[in-house]
Amino acid sequence: MICGAIKKLAVTAALIGGGLFAVNTVWSGAVNTAWKRAQAKLERKIDPDFELARIRDEIAKLTPDMHKNISRIAEEMVAVETLEQKVNNLQAKLDTEKTDLAVLTKAMENGTTRVVLHGREVTVTQVKDKLRTCKNLEKELANNKKILDAKKQGVDAARQQLVEMRTQKEQLEVLAAEYETQLKTLALESTRRKLQIDDSRLAEIKASMERLRQRIETERTAAALTEEFNTGKPANAKGESNANVIDDAKDYLNGAPKKTEAVKND
């Protein structure tokens, strides 16, 4: 019974732990997704001109960054020169020690007990010490050569990276200039759209005037038709002949006063 209860508790704990892990995983993913959406939404609200200005500020900061890298590369180049000089000195010292070792070894082979090295007389028993010195120098020289090669490769890579950084900076400046031109073009087009005159009221007034004209013409035509049917005379017959109408038209075109006006003046 006790073992069964313990097993049930263990299973329940495992299920709870797994459930909490799943909840935490889902919650973490949901928070991450929500943050990305909020960030994207915020970026869409940022004015393009402001964003371009911010990017240009960042591009301008690349210059001091390059200067910092130049300083580091210069320091590393000096370190390489110093290490190269050290390697040359070690090589020269090793060559000298090997020469001395060869002299001592030959003296021992010949049964000589003492030899003169660099103006000083030494015993041939120093062969062992000289051999140890040569081996130590050879190890030190090999290690310094490895370090020197690594530093040279690092300097070359840094110089290449600096050149690439300068090239990309120039490309970004050109791209920023192109985007600025595009934004100015968009702004101009937007201004033109805003300057379009709203003539909807004028069009409505003209349409109203046309409808009014049609009503007046309809009323006039209806009145003429009514008179015609009531009197039996044509609608355009108003007690004057076509000849009189032609004379009036000629007088009007020639600037002569109308007969009616002349009568009134009398």
Secondary structure, DSSP 8 states (H G I E B T S, - for coil): -HHHHHHHHHHHHHHHHHHHHHHHHHHHHHHHHHHHHHHHHHHHHS-HHHHHHHHHHHHHHHHHHHHHHHHHHHHHHHHHHHHHHHHHHHHHHHHHHHHHHHHHHHHHHHT--EEEETTEEEEGGGHHHHHHHHHHHHHHHHHHHHHHHHHHHHHHHHHHHHHHHHHHHHHHHHHHHHHHHHHHHHHHHHHHHHT----HHHHHHHHHHHHHHHHHHHHHHHHHHHHHHHH-S-TT-SS--HHHHHHHHHHHHHT---HHHHHHH-
